[in-house]
Amino acid sequence: MAIKDMTSTELKIIDSVNRLFDVQKALRLTYGSDNENTGGYDFWKFLKEWNTLSQKQKIKKYDDFASHELNIFLYLRDREFFDSVVKGFISNKIEKHAVDYILLDDKERILKLANGQALK
């Protein structure tokens, strides 16, 4: 996306996950890329309160929403939960993808991927 006129541009400081979600949702709605019929961006709104959830609630949410996107979020935002719960889940997956090897810090597999070799 190119900014054609900086004088008509609004800048915002995004200093929290809550603010990030609110701004991204507003942008998605503005550009028509959020599908309100399927929950749209609200699908991920539980992440706004992730740090206030109990361990039991986090496990339930992870069980309901497990995905590469959630795994990356947890790797970056809740490393303790990632290391204690998610890492074991990813390690035990039968079919792993590139992002799984990266999150597991599997240097051998990552190098194979970087060299264009098939991952099996």
Residue pairs with C-beta under 8 A, 6 or more apart in sequence:
3 9
12 19
12 23
14 20
14 23
17 47
17 48
17 50
17 77
18 48
21 41
21 44
21 45
21 47
21 48
24 41
25 34
25 40
25 41
25 42
28 34
28 40
28 41
29 41
34 40
34 41
44 65
44 69
46 53
46 61
46 65
47 70
47 73
50 58
50 61
50 73
50 77
50 78
51 77
51 78
53 61
55 81
58 78
58 81
58 85
59 85
62 70
62 74
62 81
62 85
62 86
62 89
66 89
68 97
68 99
68 100
71 82
71 86
71 90
71 99
71 100
71 103
72 99
72 103
74 81
74 82
74 86
75 82
75 86
75 103
82 103
86 103
87 103
87 104
90 96
90 100
90 103
90 104
91 104
93 100
96 104
96 109
96 119
98 110
98 113
98 119
101 109
101 110
101 113
101 119
102 110
109 119
112 118
112 119
113 119
